[in-house]
Amino acid sequence: MTKPKERTPRSFFWGLRGQLTRSFGLVILLAVGVVIGVVLLLGPLRLEALLQLAGQRRAATLAPFLADYYQRTGSWQ
């Protein structure tokens, strides 16, 4: 009768469960890397568009007040 094989940390690391664990960890790291890459790539573009839209909204809000001021005073002074 053979003695059952003892589980050692080394056998866990090299066994099937260890391979699956390492593969899953690698997939997680790759996914996080892709997400970070996309955010870094598209982040500045989205921020620029957001700031441009905010400026346009502010100009649209101020335009009636500036027109009224110019009509009342006749100049920008």
N, CA, C and O atoms as a Maestro MAE file, in Angstrom:
{
 s_m_m2io_version
 :::
 2.0.0
}

f_m_ct {
 s_m_title
 :::
 protein
 m_atom[308] {
  # First column is atom index #
  i_m_mmod_type
  r_m_x_coord
  r_m_y_coord
  r_m_z_coord
  i_m_residue_number
  s_m_chain_name
  s_m_pdb_residue_name
  s_m_pdb_atom_name
  i_m_atomic_number
  :::
  1 25 0.847 -1.171 0.000 1 A "MET " " N  " 7
  2 3 0.000 0.000 0.000 1 A "MET " " CA " 6
  3 2 0.897 1.240 0.000 1 A "MET " " C  " 6
  4 15 1.873 1.328 0.745 1 A "MET " " O  " 8
  5 25 0.537 2.186 -0.854 2 A "THR " " N  " 7
  6 3 1.366 3.384 -0.949 2 A "THR " " CA " 6
  7 2 0.853 4.446 0.005 2 A "THR " " C  " 6
  8 15 -0.339 4.545 0.298 2 A "THR " " O  " 8
  9 25 1.759 5.193 0.451 3 A "LYS " " N  " 7
  10 3 1.452 6.271 1.383 3 A "LYS " " CA " 6
  11 2 0.833 7.437 0.591 3 A "LYS " " C  " 6
  12 15 1.333 7.768 -0.485 3 A "LYS " " O  " 8
  13 25 -0.263 8.079 1.106 4 A "PRO " " N  " 7
  14 3 -0.836 9.228 0.383 4 A "PRO " " CA " 6
  15 2 0.176 10.369 0.296 4 A "PRO " " C  " 6
  16 15 0.959 10.620 1.212 4 A "PRO " " O  " 8
  17 25 0.121 11.029 -0.824 5 A "LYS " " N  " 7
  18 3 1.068 12.120 -1.068 5 A "LYS " " CA " 6
  19 2 0.716 13.316 -0.185 5 A "LYS " " C  " 6
  20 15 -0.433 13.754 -0.141 5 A "LYS " " O  " 8
  21 25 1.706 13.824 0.503 6 A "GLU " " N  " 7
  22 3 1.478 14.992 1.356 6 A "GLU " " CA " 6
  23 2 1.412 16.251 0.498 6 A "GLU " " C  " 6
  24 15 2.110 16.385 -0.507 6 A "GLU " " O  " 8
  25 25 0.555 17.163 0.927 7 A "ARG " " N  " 7
  26 3 0.458 18.450 0.228 7 A "ARG " " CA " 6
  27 2 1.492 19.397 0.824 7 A "ARG " " C  " 6
  28 15 1.463 19.705 2.015 7 A "ARG " " O  " 8
  29 25 2.372 19.835 -0.002 8 A "THR " " N  " 7
  30 3 3.379 20.794 0.436 8 A "THR " " CA " 6
  31 2 3.130 22.096 -0.297 8 A "THR " " C  " 6
  32 15 2.470 22.093 -1.337 8 A "THR " " O  " 8
  33 25 3.634 23.202 0.209 9 A "PRO " " N  " 7
  34 3 3.460 24.468 -0.506 9 A "PRO " " CA " 6
  35 2 3.972 24.393 -1.937 9 A "PRO " " C  " 6
  36 15 3.410 25.022 -2.834 9 A "PRO " " O  " 8
  37 25 5.024 23.635 -2.151 10 A "ARG " " N  " 7
  38 3 5.579 23.538 -3.501 10 A "ARG " " CA " 6
  39 2 4.622 22.793 -4.434 10 A "ARG " " C  " 6
  40 15 4.461 23.182 -5.590 10 A "ARG " " O  " 8
  41 25 3.984 21.723 -3.941 11 A "SER " " N  " 7
  42 3 3.052 20.992 -4.795 11 A "SER " " CA " 6
  43 2 1.821 21.841 -5.091 11 A "SER " " C  " 6
  44 15 1.254 21.749 -6.180 11 A "SER " " O  " 8
  45 25 1.404 22.660 -4.140 12 A "PHE " " N  " 7
  46 3 0.273 23.554 -4.398 12 A "PHE " " CA " 6
  47 2 0.634 24.561 -5.484 12 A "PHE " " C  " 6
  48 15 -0.168 24.840 -6.375 12 A "PHE " " O  " 8
  49 25 1.829 25.095 -5.403 13 A "PHE " " N  " 7
  50 3 2.248 26.110 -6.365 13 A "PHE " " CA " 6
  51 2 2.322 25.539 -7.768 13 A "PHE " " C  " 6
  52 15 1.965 26.216 -8.732 13 A "PHE " " O  " 8
  53 25 2.781 24.302 -7.896 14 A "TRP " " N  " 7
  54 3 2.976 23.717 -9.222 14 A "TRP " " CA " 6
  55 2 1.802 22.848 -9.658 14 A "TRP " " C  " 6
  56 15 1.773 22.398 -10.803 14 A "TRP " " O  " 8
  57 25 0.853 22.605 -8.796 15 A "GLY " " N  " 7
  58 3 -0.279 21.745 -9.133 15 A "GLY " " CA " 6
  59 2 -1.285 22.458 -10.021 15 A "GLY " " C  " 6
  60 15 -1.105 23.618 -10.392 15 A "GLY " " O  " 8
  61 25 -2.345 21.739 -10.351 16 A "LEU " " N  " 7
  62 3 -3.387 22.282 -11.223 16 A "LEU " " CA " 6
  63 2 -4.064 23.491 -10.590 16 A "LEU " " C  " 6
  64 15 -4.325 24.489 -11.261 16 A "LEU " " O  " 8
  65 25 -4.344 23.393 -9.297 17 A "ARG " " N  " 7
  66 3 -4.989 24.513 -8.611 17 A "ARG " " CA " 6
  67 2 -4.096 25.754 -8.651 17 A "ARG " " C  " 6
  68 15 -4.584 26.869 -8.837 17 A "ARG " " O  " 8
  69 25 -2.812 25.559 -8.480 18 A "GLY " " N  " 7
  70 3 -1.879 26.681 -8.547 18 A "GLY " " CA " 6
  71 2 -1.824 27.289 -9.936 18 A "GLY " " C  " 6
  72 15 -1.755 28.509 -10.085 18 A "GLY " " O  " 8
  73 25 -1.854 26.443 -10.949 19 A "GLN " " N  " 7
  74 3 -1.845 26.960 -12.326 19 A "GLN " " CA " 6
  75 2 -3.105 27.768 -12.602 19 A "GLN " " C  " 6
  76 15 -3.043 28.838 -13.207 19 A "GLN " " O  " 8
  77 25 -4.251 27.254 -12.156 20 A "LEU " " N  " 7
  78 3 -5.502 27.989 -12.349 20 A "LEU " " CA " 6
  79 2 -5.489 29.316 -11.597 20 A "LEU " " C  " 6
  80 15 -5.952 30.334 -12.111 20 A "LEU " " O  " 8
  81 25 -4.961 29.296 -10.387 21 A "THR " " N  " 7
  82 3 -4.883 30.522 -9.595 21 A "THR " " CA " 6
  83 2 -3.982 31.549 -10.271 21 A "THR " " C  " 6
  84 15 -4.334 32.725 -10.360 21 A "THR " " O  " 8
  85 25 -2.828 31.110 -10.745 22 A "ARG " " N  " 7
  86 3 -1.920 32.034 -11.436 22 A "ARG " " CA " 6
  87 2 -2.543 32.554 -12.725 22 A "ARG " " C  " 6
  88 15 -2.404 33.733 -13.048 22 A "ARG " " O  " 8
  89 25 -3.229 31.684 -13.463 23 A "SER " " N  " 7
  90 3 -3.870 32.113 -14.710 23 A "SER " " CA " 6
  91 2 -4.950 33.148 -14.424 23 A "SER " " C  " 6
  92 15 -5.047 34.156 -15.125 23 A "SER " " O  " 8
  93 25 -5.756 32.904 -13.403 24 A "PHE " " N  " 7
  94 3 -6.805 33.845 -13.033 24 A "PHE " " CA " 6
  95 2 -6.198 35.182 -12.611 24 A "PHE " " C  " 6
  96 15 -6.703 36.240 -12.990 24 A "PHE " " O  " 8
  97 25 -5.128 35.140 -11.837 25 A "GLY " " N  " 7
  98 3 -4.451 36.375 -11.439 25 A "GLY " " CA " 6
  99 2 -3.895 37.130 -12.628 25 A "GLY " " C  " 6
  100 15 -3.961 38.358 -12.676 25 A "GLY " " O  " 8
  101 25 -3.347 36.401 -13.589 26 A "LEU " " N  " 7
  102 3 -2.820 37.039 -14.794 26 A "LEU " " CA " 6
  103 2 -3.933 37.705 -15.596 26 A "LEU " " C  " 6
  104 15 -3.754 38.809 -16.109 26 A "LEU " " O  " 8
  105 25 -5.077 37.039 -15.705 27 A "VAL " " N  " 7
  106 3 -6.218 37.627 -16.419 27 A "VAL " " CA " 6
  107 2 -6.678 38.900 -15.722 27 A "VAL " " C  " 6
  108 15 -6.988 39.890 -16.384 27 A "VAL " " O  " 8
  109 25 -6.724 38.883 -14.405 28 A "ILE " " N  " 7
  110 3 -7.122 40.077 -13.649 28 A "ILE " " CA " 6
  111 2 -6.133 41.210 -13.885 28 A "ILE " " C  " 6
  112 15 -6.544 42.348 -14.112 28 A "ILE " " O  " 8
  113 25 -4.847 40.923 -13.836 29 A "LEU " " N  " 7
  114 3 -3.836 41.960 -14.064 29 A "LEU " " CA " 6
  115 2 -3.935 42.532 -15.475 29 A "LEU " " C  " 6
  116 15 -3.813 43.742 -15.663 29 A "LEU " " O  " 8
  117 25 -4.152 41.676 -16.456 30 A "LEU " " N  " 7
  118 3 -4.300 42.161 -17.832 30 A "LEU " " CA " 6
  119 2 -5.541 43.037 -17.979 30 A "LEU " " C  " 6
  120 15 -5.495 44.070 -18.645 30 A "LEU " " O  " 8
  121 25 -6.642 42.633 -17.364 31 A "ALA " " N  " 7
  122 3 -7.871 43.424 -17.442 31 A "ALA " " CA " 6
  123 2 -7.682 44.792 -16.797 31 A "ALA " " C  " 6
  124 15 -8.115 45.805 -17.346 31 A "ALA " " O  " 8
  125 25 -7.043 44.825 -15.648 32 A "VAL " " N  " 7
  126 3 -6.780 46.104 -14.976 32 A "VAL " " CA " 6
  127 2 -5.868 46.966 -15.842 32 A "VAL " " C  " 6
  128 15 -6.080 48.174 -15.950 32 A "VAL " " O  " 8
  129 25 -4.864 46.364 -16.453 33 A "GLY " " N  " 7
  130 3 -3.969 47.111 -17.338 33 A "GLY " " CA " 6
  131 2 -4.694 47.698 -18.533 33 A "GLY " " C  " 6
  132 15 -4.431 48.836 -18.923 33 A "GLY " " O  " 8
  133 25 -5.605 46.932 -19.119 34 A "VAL " " N  " 7
  134 3 -6.373 47.436 -20.265 34 A "VAL " " CA " 6
  135 2 -7.263 48.595 -19.837 34 A "VAL " " C  " 6
  136 15 -7.342 49.604 -20.538 34 A "VAL " " O  " 8
  137 25 -7.926 48.467 -18.708 35 A "VAL " " N  " 7
  138 3 -8.795 49.545 -18.219 35 A "VAL " " CA " 6
  139 2 -7.982 50.802 -17.951 35 A "VAL " " C  " 6
  140 15 -8.399 51.896 -18.331 35 A "VAL " " O  " 8
  141 25 -6.842 50.670 -17.311 36 A "ILE " " N  " 7
  142 3 -5.988 51.831 -17.039 36 A "ILE " " CA " 6
  143 2 -5.517 52.458 -18.344 36 A "ILE " " C  " 6
  144 15 -5.499 53.682 -18.472 36 A "ILE " " O  " 8
  145 25 -5.138 51.636 -19.307 37 A "GLY " " N  " 7
  146 3 -4.706 52.156 -20.606 37 A "GLY " " CA " 6
  147 2 -5.798 52.929 -21.312 37 A "GLY " " C  " 6
  148 15 -5.542 53.997 -21.868 37 A "GLY " " O  " 8
  149 25 -7.012 52.407 -21.296 38 A "VAL " " N  " 7
  150 3 -8.133 53.091 -21.954 38 A "VAL " " CA " 6
  151 2 -8.439 54.405 -21.251 38 A "VAL " " C  " 6
  152 15 -8.687 55.417 -21.906 38 A "VAL " " O  " 8
  153 25 -8.422 54.396 -19.933 39 A "VAL " " N  " 7
  154 3 -8.689 55.629 -19.180 39 A "VAL " " CA " 6
  155 2 -7.625 56.681 -19.477 39 A "VAL " " C  " 6
  156 15 -7.946 57.852 -19.680 39 A "VAL " " O  " 8
  157 25 -6.370 56.269 -19.503 40 A "LEU " " N  " 7
  158 3 -5.299 57.226 -19.788 40 A "LEU " " CA " 6
  159 2 -5.367 57.735 -21.223 40 A "LEU " " C  " 6
  160 15 -5.003 58.878 -21.496 40 A "LEU " " O  " 8
  161 25 -5.828 56.899 -22.130 41 A "LEU " " N  " 7
  162 3 -5.916 57.286 -23.530 41 A "LEU " " CA " 6
  163 2 -7.098 58.216 -23.787 41 A "LEU " " C  " 6
  164 15 -6.961 59.214 -24.494 41 A "LEU " " O  " 8
  165 25 -8.255 57.894 -23.217 42 A "LEU " " N  " 7
  166 3 -9.469 58.654 -23.497 42 A "LEU " " CA " 6
  167 2 -9.753 59.742 -22.471 42 A "LEU " " C  " 6
  168 15 -10.569 60.627 -22.729 42 A "LEU " " O  " 8
  169 25 -9.109 59.696 -21.332 43 A "GLY " " N  " 7
  170 3 -9.364 60.674 -20.281 43 A "GLY " " CA " 6
  171 2 -9.159 62.114 -20.712 43 A "GLY " " C  " 6
  172 15 -10.068 62.926 -20.540 43 A "GLY " " O  " 8
  173 25 -8.000 62.469 -21.269 44 A "PRO " " N  " 7
  174 3 -7.787 63.858 -21.681 44 A "PRO " " CA " 6
  175 2 -8.767 64.317 -22.758 44 A "PRO " " C  " 6
  176 15 -9.185 65.474 -22.754 44 A "PRO " " O  " 8
  177 25 -9.135 63.435 -23.673 45 A "LEU " " N  " 7
  178 3 -10.090 63.809 -24.715 45 A "LEU " " CA " 6
  179 2 -11.448 64.125 -24.109 45 A "LEU " " C  " 6
  180 15 -12.091 65.105 -24.486 45 A "LEU " " O  " 8
  181 25 -11.879 63.297 -23.173 46 A "ARG " " N  " 7
  182 3 -13.176 63.505 -22.531 46 A "ARG " " CA " 6
  183 2 -13.153 64.768 -21.679 46 A "ARG " " C  " 6
  184 15 -14.132 65.515 -21.659 46 A "ARG " " O  " 8
  185 25 -12.062 65.014 -20.981 47 A "LEU " " N  " 7
  186 3 -11.953 66.209 -20.154 47 A "LEU " " CA " 6
  187 2 -11.996 67.463 -21.015 47 A "LEU " " C  " 6
  188 15 -12.659 68.438 -20.662 47 A "LEU " " O  " 8
  189 25 -11.293 67.441 -22.140 48 A "GLU " " N  " 7
  190 3 -11.302 68.588 -23.046 48 A "GLU " " CA " 6
  191 2 -12.710 68.862 -23.566 48 A "GLU " " C  " 6
  192 15 -13.134 70.017 -23.617 48 A "GLU " " O  " 8
  193 25 -13.431 67.829 -23.948 49 A "ALA " " N  " 7
  194 3 -14.800 67.994 -24.440 49 A "ALA " " CA " 6
  195 2 -15.704 68.539 -23.342 49 A "ALA " " C  " 6
  196 15 -16.560 69.385 -23.603 49 A "ALA " " O  " 8
  197 25 -15.520 68.059 -22.118 50 A "LEU " " N  " 7
  198 3 -16.330 68.519 -21.000 50 A "LEU " " CA " 6
  199 2 -16.073 69.994 -20.697 50 A "LEU " " C  " 6
  200 15 -17.012 70.751 -20.451 50 A "LEU " " O  " 8
  201 25 -14.812 70.400 -20.714 51 A "LEU " " N  " 7
  202 3 -14.484 71.805 -20.464 51 A "LEU " " CA " 6
  203 2 -15.011 72.704 -21.574 51 A "LEU " " C  " 6
  204 15 -15.478 73.811 -21.305 51 A "LEU " " O  " 8
  205 25 -14.941 72.243 -22.809 52 A "GLN " " N  " 7
  206 3 -15.456 73.028 -23.930 52 A "GLN " " CA " 6
  207 2 -16.969 73.203 -23.799 52 A "GLN " " C  " 6
  208 15 -17.491 74.293 -24.032 52 A "GLN " " O  " 8
  209 25 -17.665 72.144 -23.433 53 A "LEU " " N  " 7
  210 3 -19.111 72.216 -23.255 53 A "LEU " " CA " 6
  211 2 -19.468 73.161 -22.115 53 A "LEU " " C  " 6
  212 15 -20.430 73.922 -22.221 53 A "LEU " " O  " 8
  213 25 -18.705 73.122 -21.028 54 A "ALA " " N  " 7
  214 3 -18.959 74.016 -19.896 54 A "ALA " " CA " 6
  215 2 -18.760 75.471 -20.309 54 A "ALA " " C  " 6
  216 15 -19.532 76.340 -19.903 54 A "ALA " " O  " 8
  217 25 -17.737 75.742 -21.109 55 A "GLY " " N  " 7
  218 3 -17.507 77.103 -21.593 55 A "GLY " " CA " 6
  219 2 -18.626 77.587 -22.495 55 A "GLY " " C  " 6
  220 15 -19.026 78.749 -22.420 55 A "GLY " " O  " 8
  221 25 -19.133 76.709 -23.346 56 A "GLN " " N  " 7
  222 3 -20.237 77.083 -24.228 56 A "GLN " " CA " 6
  223 2 -21.500 77.374 -23.428 56 A "GLN " " C  " 6
  224 15 -22.230 78.314 -23.740 56 A "GLN " " O  " 8
  225 25 -21.759 76.582 -22.410 57 A "ARG " " N  " 7
  226 3 -22.941 76.822 -21.570 57 A "ARG " " CA " 6
  227 2 -22.815 78.145 -20.821 57 A "ARG " " C  " 6
  228 15 -23.785 78.892 -20.695 57 A "ARG " " O  " 8
  229 25 -21.619 78.426 -20.330 58 A "ARG " " N  " 7
  230 3 -21.429 79.683 -19.608 58 A "ARG " " CA " 6
  231 2 -21.614 80.874 -20.545 58 A "ARG " " C  " 6
  232 15 -22.229 81.873 -20.172 58 A "ARG " " O  " 8
  233 25 -21.079 80.766 -21.765 59 A "ALA " " N  " 7
  234 3 -21.247 81.848 -22.736 59 A "ALA " " CA " 6
  235 2 -22.718 82.033 -23.084 59 A "ALA " " C  " 6
  236 15 -23.183 83.165 -23.217 59 A "ALA " " O  " 8
  237 25 -23.451 80.943 -23.233 60 A "ALA " " N  " 7
  238 3 -24.879 81.040 -23.544 60 A "ALA " " CA " 6
  239 2 -25.650 81.662 -22.381 60 A "ALA " " C  " 6
  240 15 -26.638 82.363 -22.601 60 A "ALA " " O  " 8
  241 25 -25.215 81.417 -21.163 61 A "THR " " N  " 7
  242 3 -25.874 81.998 -19.995 61 A "THR " " CA " 6
  243 2 -25.566 83.488 -19.876 61 A "THR " " C  " 6
  244 15 -26.445 84.277 -19.531 61 A "THR " " O  " 8
  245 25 -24.322 83.878 -20.159 62 A "LEU " " N  " 7
  246 3 -23.925 85.282 -20.014 62 A "LEU " " CA " 6
  247 2 -24.391 86.165 -21.165 62 A "LEU " " C  " 6
  248 15 -24.548 87.372 -20.978 62 A "LEU " " O  " 8
  249 25 -24.613 85.609 -22.334 63 A "ALA " " N  " 7
  250 3 -24.934 86.410 -23.523 63 A "ALA " " CA " 6
  251 2 -26.125 87.343 -23.316 63 A "ALA " " C  " 6
  252 15 -26.007 88.517 -23.669 63 A "ALA " " O  " 8
  253 25 -27.257 86.912 -22.774 64 A "PRO " " N  " 7
  254 3 -28.379 87.847 -22.590 64 A "PRO " " CA " 6
  255 2 -28.048 88.992 -21.633 64 A "PRO " " C  " 6
  256 15 -28.474 90.125 -21.854 64 A "PRO " " O  " 8
  257 25 -27.296 88.706 -20.579 65 A "PHE " " N  " 7
  258 3 -26.931 89.760 -19.628 65 A "PHE " " CA " 6
  259 2 -25.993 90.784 -20.270 65 A "PHE " " C  " 6
  260 15 -26.145 91.988 -20.060 65 A "PHE " " O  " 8
  261 25 -25.032 90.306 -21.048 66 A "LEU " " N  " 7
  262 3 -24.115 91.219 -21.729 66 A "LEU " " CA " 6
  263 2 -24.842 92.041 -22.785 66 A "LEU " " C  " 6
  264 15 -24.568 93.230 -22.945 66 A "LEU " " O  " 8
  265 25 -25.763 91.416 -23.502 67 A "ALA " " N  " 7
  266 3 -26.537 92.159 -24.512 67 A "ALA " " CA " 6
  267 2 -27.379 93.242 -23.845 67 A "ALA " " C  " 6
  268 15 -27.469 94.360 -24.352 67 A "ALA " " O  " 8
  269 25 -27.993 92.915 -22.714 68 A "ASP " " N  " 7
  270 3 -28.801 93.895 -21.987 68 A "ASP " " CA " 6
  271 2 -27.934 95.047 -21.483 68 A "ASP " " C  " 6
  272 15 -28.334 96.208 -21.576 68 A "ASP " " O  " 8
  273 25 -26.761 94.738 -20.955 69 A "TYR " " N  " 7
  274 3 -25.847 95.778 -20.474 69 A "TYR " " CA " 6
  275 2 -25.431 96.704 -21.616 69 A "TYR " " C  " 6
  276 15 -25.434 97.924 -21.457 69 A "TYR " " O  " 8
  277 25 -25.076 96.134 -22.756 70 A "TYR " " N  " 7
  278 3 -24.632 96.945 -23.892 70 A "TYR " " CA " 6
  279 2 -25.782 97.809 -24.413 70 A "TYR " " C  " 6
  280 15 -25.576 98.953 -24.819 70 A "TYR " " O  " 8
  281 25 -26.988 97.251 -24.398 71 A "GLN " " N  " 7
  282 3 -28.138 98.018 -24.889 71 A "GLN " " CA " 6
  283 2 -28.443 99.188 -23.950 71 A "GLN " " C  " 6
  284 15 -28.815 100.265 -24.416 71 A "GLN " " O  " 8
  285 25 -28.293 98.996 -22.649 72 A "ARG " " N  " 7
  286 3 -28.569 100.074 -21.695 72 A "ARG " " CA " 6
  287 2 -27.497 101.152 -21.717 72 A "ARG " " C  " 6
  288 15 -27.817 102.339 -21.663 72 A "ARG " " O  " 8
  289 25 -26.226 100.757 -21.796 73 A "THR " " N  " 7
  290 3 -25.142 101.733 -21.680 73 A "THR " " CA " 6
  291 2 -24.652 102.240 -23.025 73 A "THR " " C  " 6
  292 15 -24.106 103.340 -23.100 73 A "THR " " O  " 8
  293 25 -24.829 101.479 -24.074 74 A "GLY " " N  " 7
  294 3 -24.373 101.895 -25.392 74 A "GLY " " CA " 6
  295 2 -22.891 101.652 -25.625 74 A "GLY " " C  " 6
  296 15 -22.393 101.940 -26.713 74 A "GLY " " O  " 8
  297 25 -22.173 101.131 -24.639 75 A "SER " " N  " 7
  298 3 -20.757 100.805 -24.810 75 A "SER " " CA " 6
  299 2 -20.373 99.772 -23.756 75 A "SER " " C  " 6
  300 15 -21.164 99.411 -22.884 75 A "SER " " O  " 8
  301 25 -19.118 99.307 -23.870 76 A "TRP " " N  " 7
  302 3 -18.625 98.346 -22.893 76 A "TRP " " CA " 6
  303 2 -17.906 99.041 -21.739 76 A "TRP " " C  " 6
  304 15 -17.417 98.365 -20.834 76 A "TRP " " O  " 8
  305 25 -17.832 100.336 -21.745 77 A "GLN " " N  " 7
  306 3 -17.122 101.083 -20.701 77 A "GLN " " CA " 6
  307 2 -17.924 101.186 -19.428 77 A "GLN " " C  " 6
  308 15 -17.464 101.784 -18.455 77 A "GLN " " O  " 8
  :::
 }
 m_bond[307] {
  # First column is bond index #
  i_m_from
  i_m_to
  i_m_order
  :::
  1 1 2 1
  2 2 3 1
  3 3 4 2
  4 3 5 1
  5 5 6 1
  6 6 7 1
  7 7 8 2
  8 7 9 1
  9 9 10 1
  10 10 11 1
  11 11 12 2
  12 11 13 1
  13 13 14 1
  14 14 15 1
  15 15 16 2
  16 15 17 1
  17 17 18 1
  18 18 19 1
  19 19 20 2
  20 19 21 1
  21 21 22 1
  22 22 23 1
  23 23 24 2
  24 23 25 1
  25 25 26 1
  26 26 27 1
  27 27 28 2
  28 27 29 1
  29 29 30 1
  30 30 31 1
  31 31 32 2
  32 31 33 1
  33 33 34 1
  34 34 35 1
  35 35 36 2
  36 35 37 1
  37 37 38 1
  38 38 39 1
  39 39 40 2
  40 39 41 1
  41 41 42 1
  42 42 43 1
  43 43 44 2
  44 43 45 1
  45 45 46 1
  46 46 47 1
  47 47 48 2
  48 47 49 1
  49 49 50 1
  50 50 51 1
  51 51 52 2
  52 51 53 1
  53 53 54 1
  54 54 55 1
  55 55 56 2
  56 55 57 1
  57 57 58 1
  58 58 59 1
  59 59 60 2
  60 59 61 1
  61 61 62 1
  62 62 63 1
  63 63 64 2
  64 63 65 1
  65 65 66 1
  66 66 67 1
  67 67 68 2
  68 67 69 1
  69 69 70 1
  70 70 71 1
  71 71 72 2
  72 71 73 1
  73 73 74 1
  74 74 75 1
  75 75 76 2
  76 75 77 1
  77 77 78 1
  78 78 79 1
  79 79 80 2
  80 79 81 1
  81 81 82 1
  82 82 83 1
  83 83 84 2
  84 83 85 1
  85 85 86 1
  86 86 87 1
  87 87 88 2
  88 87 89 1
  89 89 90 1
  90 90 91 1
  91 91 92 2
  92 91 93 1
  93 93 94 1
  94 94 95 1
  95 95 96 2
  96 95 97 1
  97 97 98 1
  98 98 99 1
  99 99 100 2
  100 99 101 1
  101 101 102 1
  102 102 103 1
  103 103 104 2
  104 103 105 1
  105 105 106 1
  106 106 107 1
  107 107 108 2
  108 107 109 1
  109 109 110 1
  110 110 111 1
  111 111 112 2
  112 111 113 1
  113 113 114 1
  114 114 115 1
  115 115 116 2
  116 115 117 1
  117 117 118 1
  118 118 119 1
  119 119 120 2
  120 119 121 1
  121 121 122 1
  122 122 123 1
  123 123 124 2
  124 123 125 1
  125 125 126 1
  126 126 127 1
  127 127 128 2
  128 127 129 1
  129 129 130 1
  130 130 131 1
  131 131 132 2
  132 131 133 1
  133 133 134 1
  134 134 135 1
  135 135 136 2
  136 135 137 1
  137 137 138 1
  138 138 139 1
  139 139 140 2
  140 139 141 1
  141 141 142 1
  142 142 143 1
  143 143 144 2
  144 143 145 1
  145 145 146 1
  146 146 147 1
  147 147 148 2
  148 147 149 1
  149 149 150 1
  150 150 151 1
  151 151 152 2
  152 151 153 1
  153 153 154 1
  154 154 155 1
  155 155 156 2
  156 155 157 1
  157 157 158 1
  158 158 159 1
  159 159 160 2
  160 159 161 1
  161 161 162 1
  162 162 163 1
  163 163 164 2
  164 163 165 1
  165 165 166 1
  166 166 167 1
  167 167 168 2
  168 167 169 1
  169 169 170 1
  170 170 171 1
  171 171 172 2
  172 171 173 1
  173 173 174 1
  174 174 175 1
  175 175 176 2
  176 175 177 1
  177 177 178 1
  178 178 179 1
  179 179 180 2
  180 179 181 1
  181 181 182 1
  182 182 183 1
  183 183 184 2
  184 183 185 1
  185 185 186 1
  186 186 187 1
  187 187 188 2
  188 187 189 1
  189 189 190 1
  190 190 191 1
  191 191 192 2
  192 191 193 1
  193 193 194 1
  194 194 195 1
  195 195 196 2
  196 195 197 1
  197 197 198 1
  198 198 199 1
  199 199 200 2
  200 199 201 1
  201 201 202 1
  202 202 203 1
  203 203 204 2
  204 203 205 1
  205 205 206 1
  206 206 207 1
  207 207 208 2
  208 207 209 1
  209 209 210 1
  210 210 211 1
  211 211 212 2
  212 211 213 1
  213 213 214 1
  214 214 215 1
  215 215 216 2
  216 215 217 1
  217 217 218 1
  218 218 219 1
  219 219 220 2
  220 219 221 1
  221 221 222 1
  222 222 223 1
  223 223 224 2
  224 223 225 1
  225 225 226 1
  226 226 227 1
  227 227 228 2
  228 227 229 1
  229 229 230 1
  230 230 231 1
  231 231 232 2
  232 231 233 1
  233 233 234 1
  234 234 235 1
  235 235 236 2
  236 235 237 1
  237 237 238 1
  238 238 239 1
  239 239 240 2
  240 239 241 1
  241 241 242 1
  242 242 243 1
  243 243 244 2
  244 243 245 1
  245 245 246 1
  246 246 247 1
  247 247 248 2
  248 247 249 1
  249 249 250 1
  250 250 251 1
  251 251 252 2
  252 251 253 1
  253 253 254 1
  254 254 255 1
  255 255 256 2
  256 255 257 1
  257 257 258 1
  258 258 259 1
  259 259 260 2
  260 259 261 1
  261 261 262 1
  262 262 263 1
  263 263 264 2
  264 263 265 1
  265 265 266 1
  266 266 267 1
  267 267 268 2
  268 267 269 1
  269 269 270 1
  270 270 271 1
  271 271 272 2
  272 271 273 1
  273 273 274 1
  274 274 275 1
  275 275 276 2
  276 275 277 1
  277 277 278 1
  278 278 279 1
  279 279 280 2
  280 279 281 1
  281 281 282 1
  282 282 283 1
  283 283 284 2
  284 283 285 1
  285 285 286 1
  286 286 287 1
  287 287 288 2
  288 287 289 1
  289 289 290 1
  290 290 291 1
  291 291 292 2
  292 291 293 1
  293 293 294 1
  294 294 295 1
  295 295 296 2
  296 295 297 1
  297 297 298 1
  298 298 299 1
  299 299 300 2
  300 299 301 1
  301 301 302 1
  302 302 303 1
  303 303 304 2
  304 303 305 1
  305 305 306 1
  306 306 307 1
  307 307 308 2
  :::
 }
}
